Amino acid sequence: MANNTGNTEIPTELKGKLAALDTSLTGLESSLEPLLKTSLSEMSSKLEPLDCAKMDLVAAYAINSLFWVYLNVNGINPKEHPIKQELDRIRGYMSRVKEIQDKAKAPKLDKEASKRFVKSALWQAALKKALPEQEKQIAGTKASTSQSKTDNSKSQIWKNAHKNSNAKGKGANTGSTQGQKRHMESNCNSKKKAKRNT
């Protein structure tokens, strides 16, 4: 029988890839060494629950990735192996842990501050609604007061004009202009008072 050791020589194009794989595996082994030296229960007791879940997921992903590489090296297509579903499942859990971590970092609602904002906004809205109604009432009161003052001043002007016309008639008979002068003065005075009151 012929010796087959001469035919099992590794092709040159694969030698570089295998050397890179060996270097990566050595680096991985040195990275995992601290994890492998301590027990899982000891490490879990030191970590928060979220960090413990992340550590378990990284360990499971690393082991399954190494198995993927092992299948590839042995010539088995890992895409047709159940390891693919396992890696997808672990990736799903990793994304869920990331969502939980992002929710924990998200800003929280300060309930007391939001209550104050809402209360203030409602108070201001009620105040804005009440002010125009009060202004209308005040304006209505002023209008009625000024209207009565205007009516009083008009009636006063009428009375003065009537008195003056009587005096004018008397003054006209005598030929004096005093009646006209008093009439004009009373008219000016009552107009000034009416303007001041409004």
C-alpha positions, 0 to 999 in steps of 0.5 A: 500500500502506498503512503498517503501522507504525501497527498494530505499536504495543505494547499497554499491558498488555505495556509494563510486562512488557517494561520489567521484562524489559529491566531484568532482562536489563540486570541479568543482563548486568552480573552475567555481565560478570566471567564473560564477561571471563575465559576459561573455562580461566583460571577453571577452573584457579582453582576446585576441581572441585566449584566448577567443575562448579557454575559450568558448570551455572549458565552452562548453565542461564542460557543455556538460560533465556535461550533459553526467554525468547527462544522465549516472546518469539517466540510459540513455546511452550517447553514443547513445545520440546526446551529443556524437556528440556535444562533438566530435565537441567541441574536433575538435574545440579544436584541431584546436585552438591548431594548431593555437596556435602552428603556432603562437609559431613556428619560423618565417622566417626572409625575410631580412636575407634569402635574404642576405643568398641567395644573398651571396650564388649566389655571391659565386657560380658566383665567384667560376665559374669565378675564374677557367675561369680567372685562365685558361686565366692567365695560357694560357697567362703565357703559351704563354709568357713562350712558346715564351720565351722558343722559344726565348731561344731555338733560342738563344741556336741554334744561340750560338751553331751555332756560337760556332760550327763555332768557334769550327771549327776554334779552332779545326784547331788551336788546342785550346779548347776556342771554346768548353768552350764558347759553354758550358758556353752559353748553361748553361747560356741559360738553366738557363734563360729558367728555371727562365722564366718558 
